[in-house]
Amino acid sequence: MGRAKEIIVKVIPSKIANEFVKKHHYSGRVAMTSMIHFGCFLDDKLHGVMSFGNPLDKSKVINLVSGALWNEMLELNRMAFDDYLPKNSESRCISIAIKLIKKNAQHIKWILSYSDATKCGDGTIYRASGFALTQINKNSTIWETPSGLMFAGTSMTAKGKSASPIKVKEVKNDLLKTTGKWVEETGASSMKGFRELGCKPIVGFQNRYIYLIDKSCKITVPILPFSKIDEMGAGMYKGKKVSLSDRKNHACEVNEDKRSASSTEIGGSNPTHTLK
């Protein structure tokens, strides 16, 4: 594993973590629901951040695992690394973070995360870290304005809940500038108004991964073979399709999610050895 063994992972303040995420995550934004932040240090400098917290809507995901209560799960909301860290750093850092959670937050029984292949990768790092693949979906939630500003559809409509006022304002200003119009009913349950103004879902896939810290818990949805990613044509790297053979031959999985893995986050059947 080389110098990856020298990486130190420890809890850091949210202010430091958020500054790093804003600079290195592809979205440029933090997850407001993050509660625990791990910093990844090499040569006495911060080169990676992993932020864990609640999902945006826990009611939609809590039943993915049985044997755990409402407060016994976390989502890996943000994962961002710079280019300084060596090969295998990301999966090693995830492994250490999970061990720290297991030791210091013993009530946490499972972890949820998503790989966003619309802008980063299809989840190599999660598979190398022992996560189970439980869903492959064509993107319908990450949208783009005509000028290229990305936003989550739920941050506009919130599906019946309060929409994100900060994000609504950002998108509103962008649309007013580029189209001269704005969607009046931002609390509607559909994205029809945004589509009429030229917004559209980004082409790509979003894969869901689950890690059971407590092995007595059970995943209640089908666990998919990693080969299903290629069967569905969902192998992607930074929004572009990549085949299994390409990943193996060119080892693009090494850096697949260096800048991005989101709740959101981010190979083949098992591209690198799973860390125990």
C-alpha positions as CSV (number, residue, x, y, z in Angstrom):
1,M,0.0,0.0,0.0
2,G,3.1,2.3,0.1
3,R,2.7,5.7,1.6
4,A,-1.0,5.3,2.1
5,K,-0.1,3.5,5.4
6,E,1.3,6.8,6.6
7,I,-2.0,8.7,6.4
8,I,-3.4,9.8,9.7
9,V,-7.2,10.1,9.9
10,K,-8.8,12.0,12.8
11,V,-11.8,14.2,13.6
12,I,-11.5,17.8,12.6
13,P,-13.7,20.9,13.2
14,S,-16.5,21.5,10.7
15,K,-15.0,24.9,9.8
16,I,-11.8,23.4,8.5
17,A,-13.6,20.5,6.9
18,N,-16.1,22.7,5.1
19,E,-13.4,25.0,3.7
20,F,-11.6,22.0,2.2
21,V,-14.8,20.6,0.8
22,K,-15.7,23.9,-0.9
23,K,-12.3,24.0,-2.5
24,H,-11.9,20.3,-3.6
25,H,-15.4,18.8,-4.0
26,Y,-16.7,19.0,-7.6
27,S,-19.9,20.7,-6.3
28,G,-18.1,23.3,-4.4
29,R,-20.7,23.0,-1.6
30,V,-20.9,21.4,1.8
31,A,-23.7,19.1,3.0
32,M,-25.7,21.0,5.6
33,T,-26.7,17.7,7.4
34,S,-23.0,16.6,8.0
35,M,-22.2,16.2,11.7
36,I,-18.9,14.4,11.9
37,H,-15.8,15.4,9.8
38,F,-12.7,13.3,9.4
39,G,-9.5,14.8,8.1
40,C,-6.9,12.8,6.2
41,F,-3.4,14.0,6.9
42,L,-0.1,13.2,5.2
43,D,3.2,14.9,5.8
44,D,1.4,17.0,8.5
45,K,-1.0,18.6,6.0
46,L,-4.7,18.1,5.3
47,H,-5.3,16.3,2.0
48,G,-8.7,14.8,2.4
49,V,-12.1,15.2,4.2
50,M,-14.9,12.7,4.8
51,S,-18.1,14.2,6.2
52,F,-20.8,12.0,7.8
53,G,-24.3,13.0,8.9
54,N,-28.0,12.4,8.3
55,P,-29.5,11.8,4.8
56,L,-31.5,14.7,3.4
57,D,-34.7,12.6,3.9
58,K,-34.0,9.8,6.3
59,S,-37.6,8.5,6.0
60,K,-36.8,7.3,2.5
61,V,-33.8,5.2,3.4
62,I,-34.2,4.1,7.0
63,N,-35.9,0.9,5.9
64,L,-33.1,-0.2,3.6
65,V,-31.6,-2.0,6.7
66,S,-33.5,-4.0,9.3
67,G,-32.3,-4.3,12.9
68,A,-31.3,-0.7,13.3
69,L,-33.1,2.2,14.9
70,W,-33.7,5.7,13.5
71,N,-30.6,7.2,15.0
72,E,-28.3,4.2,14.3
73,M,-27.2,5.1,10.7
74,L,-25.1,7.7,9.0
75,E,-24.7,8.8,5.4
76,L,-21.3,9.6,4.0
77,N,-22.4,13.1,2.8
78,R,-19.2,14.4,1.3
79,M,-15.8,12.9,0.4
80,A,-13.1,15.1,-1.1
81,F,-9.4,14.5,-1.7
82,D,-6.7,16.5,-3.4
83,D,-4.1,15.0,-5.8
84,Y,-1.3,14.7,-3.2
85,L,-2.4,11.4,-1.7
86,P,-1.0,8.2,-3.1
87,K,-2.8,5.2,-4.6
88,N,-5.3,3.4,-2.4
89,S,-5.6,6.4,-0.1
90,E,-9.3,6.8,-0.4
91,S,-10.3,3.3,0.5
92,R,-7.8,3.2,3.3
93,C,-9.2,6.4,4.7
94,I,-12.8,5.1,4.6
95,S,-11.7,2.0,6.4
96,I,-10.1,3.9,9.2
97,A,-13.1,6.3,9.5
98,I,-15.4,3.4,9.8
99,K,-13.2,1.8,12.5
100,L,-13.2,5.2,14.4
101,I,-17.0,5.4,14.2
102,K,-17.4,1.8,15.4
103,K,-15.1,2.5,18.4
104,N,-16.4,6.0,19.4
105,A,-20.0,5.9,18.2
106,Q,-21.0,2.3,19.0
107,H,-24.7,2.9,18.4
108,I,-24.1,3.4,14.6
109,K,-24.9,0.2,12.8
110,W,-24.7,1.0,9.1
111,I,-23.5,3.6,6.6
112,L,-25.2,4.8,3.4
113,S,-23.5,6.5,0.5
114,Y,-24.0,7.3,-3.1
115,S,-21.7,7.5,-6.1
116,D,-22.6,10.3,-8.6
117,A,-21.3,9.2,-12.0
118,T,-22.8,12.3,-13.6
119,K,-19.8,14.2,-12.4
120,C,-17.4,11.8,-10.8
121,G,-17.4,7.9,-10.7
122,D,-19.5,4.8,-10.4
123,G,-18.2,3.8,-6.9
124,T,-14.9,2.0,-7.2
125,I,-13.8,3.3,-3.8
126,Y,-16.9,2.0,-2.1
127,R,-16.5,-1.4,-3.6
128,A,-12.9,-1.5,-2.6
129,S,-14.0,-0.6,0.9
130,G,-16.5,-3.5,1.4
131,F,-19.7,-1.6,0.6
132,A,-22.6,-3.5,-1.0
133,L,-24.1,-2.2,-4.2
134,T,-27.9,-1.9,-3.7
135,Q,-29.2,0.3,-6.5
136,I,-28.2,1.6,-10.0
137,N,-30.4,4.5,-11.1
138,K,-30.4,6.8,-14.1
139,N,-30.0,10.3,-12.7
140,S,-33.2,12.2,-12.2
141,T,-32.3,14.4,-9.2
142,I,-29.2,16.4,-10.3
143,W,-30.2,19.1,-12.7
144,E,-28.4,21.8,-14.7
145,T,-29.5,25.3,-15.7
146,P,-28.8,26.5,-19.3
147,S,-25.7,28.2,-18.0
148,G,-24.4,25.0,-16.4
149,L,-25.2,25.6,-12.8
150,M,-25.9,22.3,-11.0
151,F,-28.6,21.8,-8.4
152,A,-30.5,19.1,-6.8
153,G,-34.2,19.0,-7.7
154,T,-35.1,18.4,-4.0
155,S,-33.3,21.6,-3.1
156,M,-36.0,23.4,-5.2
157,T,-39.1,21.5,-4.4
158,A,-38.1,19.6,-1.2
159,K,-41.0,17.3,-2.0
160,G,-43.5,19.1,0.2
161,K,-41.0,20.3,2.8
162,S,-39.2,23.6,3.0
163,A,-36.9,24.1,0.0
164,S,-33.3,25.2,0.5
165,P,-33.6,29.1,0.6
166,I,-29.9,29.6,-0.3
167,K,-30.0,27.2,-3.2
168,V,-33.3,28.5,-4.5
169,K,-31.9,32.1,-4.5
170,E,-28.7,31.0,-6.4
171,V,-30.7,29.2,-9.0
172,K,-33.3,32.0,-9.2
173,N,-30.6,34.6,-9.9
174,D,-29.0,32.4,-12.5
175,L,-32.2,31.8,-14.4
176,L,-33.2,35.4,-14.2
177,K,-29.8,36.4,-15.6
178,T,-29.8,33.8,-18.4
179,T,-33.5,33.5,-19.3
180,G,-35.1,36.6,-17.7
181,K,-37.7,34.3,-16.1
182,W,-38.2,32.4,-12.9
183,V,-40.3,29.5,-11.7
184,E,-43.0,31.0,-9.5
185,E,-44.1,27.8,-7.7
186,T,-40.8,26.6,-6.2
187,G,-42.7,24.5,-3.7
188,A,-44.4,22.3,-6.4
189,S,-43.9,18.6,-6.4
190,S,-42.5,18.4,-10.0
191,M,-39.7,20.0,-11.9
192,K,-41.9,20.9,-14.9
193,G,-41.4,24.7,-14.5
194,F,-37.6,24.3,-14.4
195,R,-37.7,22.1,-17.5
196,E,-39.7,24.8,-19.3
197,L,-36.9,27.3,-18.6
198,G,-34.3,25.0,-20.2
199,C,-33.1,23.1,-17.1
200,K,-32.5,19.4,-17.5
201,P,-31.3,16.4,-15.6
202,I,-27.6,15.7,-16.1
203,V,-27.0,12.5,-18.1
204,G,-25.5,9.7,-16.0
205,F,-26.1,7.2,-13.2
206,Q,-26.3,7.3,-9.4
207,N,-25.4,4.2,-7.5
208,R,-26.4,3.4,-3.9
209,Y,-24.0,1.6,-1.5
210,I,-24.5,0.3,2.0
211,Y,-21.9,-0.8,4.6
212,L,-23.0,-2.8,7.6
213,I,-21.0,-2.1,10.7
214,D,-23.2,-4.4,12.7
215,K,-23.2,-7.6,10.8
216,S,-26.4,-8.8,12.6
217,C,-28.4,-6.2,10.7
218,K,-29.8,-7.1,7.3
219,I,-30.0,-5.2,4.1
220,T,-33.6,-5.4,3.1
221,V,-33.2,-4.7,-0.7
222,P,-31.5,-6.8,-3.3
223,I,-27.7,-6.7,-3.3
224,L,-26.5,-6.3,-6.8
225,P,-23.4,-7.9,-8.3
226,F,-20.8,-5.4,-9.3
227,S,-21.0,-6.7,-12.9
228,K,-24.5,-5.2,-13.1
229,I,-22.9,-1.8,-13.5
230,D,-21.5,-2.8,-16.9
231,E,-24.5,-4.8,-17.9
232,M,-26.6,-1.6,-17.5
233,G,-23.9,0.5,-19.2
234,A,-23.6,2.5,-16.0
235,G,-19.8,2.3,-15.8
236,M,-18.8,6.0,-15.7
237,Y,-15.9,8.2,-14.8
238,K,-16.4,12.0,-14.5
239,G,-19.7,11.7,-16.5
240,K,-18.3,9.7,-19.3
241,K,-19.0,6.0,-19.9
242,V,-16.1,3.7,-19.1
243,S,-16.2,-0.1,-19.7
244,L,-15.0,-2.7,-17.3
245,S,-12.1,-3.6,-19.6
246,D,-11.1,0.1,-19.8
247,R,-11.1,0.4,-16.0
248,K,-8.9,-2.7,-15.7
249,N,-6.5,-1.8,-18.5
250,H,-6.1,1.8,-17.7
251,A,-6.7,1.7,-13.9
252,C,-8.8,4.8,-14.0
253,E,-10.4,3.6,-10.7
254,V,-7.3,4.8,-8.8
255,N,-8.3,8.4,-9.0
256,E,-11.9,8.0,-9.9
257,D,-13.4,9.8,-6.9
258,K,-10.4,11.9,-5.7
259,R,-12.2,15.1,-5.9
260,S,-15.7,14.2,-5.3
261,A,-17.3,11.2,-3.8
262,S,-20.7,12.6,-2.5
263,S,-23.6,11.3,-0.6
264,T,-23.6,11.3,-2.3
265,E,-19.9,10.4,-3.8
266,I,-18.4,7.3,-6.1
267,G,-14.7,-0.4,-11.2
268,G,-15.4,-3.6,-11.9
269,S,-16.2,-6.6,-9.8
270,N,-13.6,-5.7,-7.2
271,P,-10.9,-3.5,-8.7
272,T,-8.7,-3.2,-5.6
273,H,-8.4,-5.4,-2.5
274,T,-11.1,-4.8,0.1
275,L,-9.7,-3.3,3.3
276,K,-10.6,-5.2,6.5
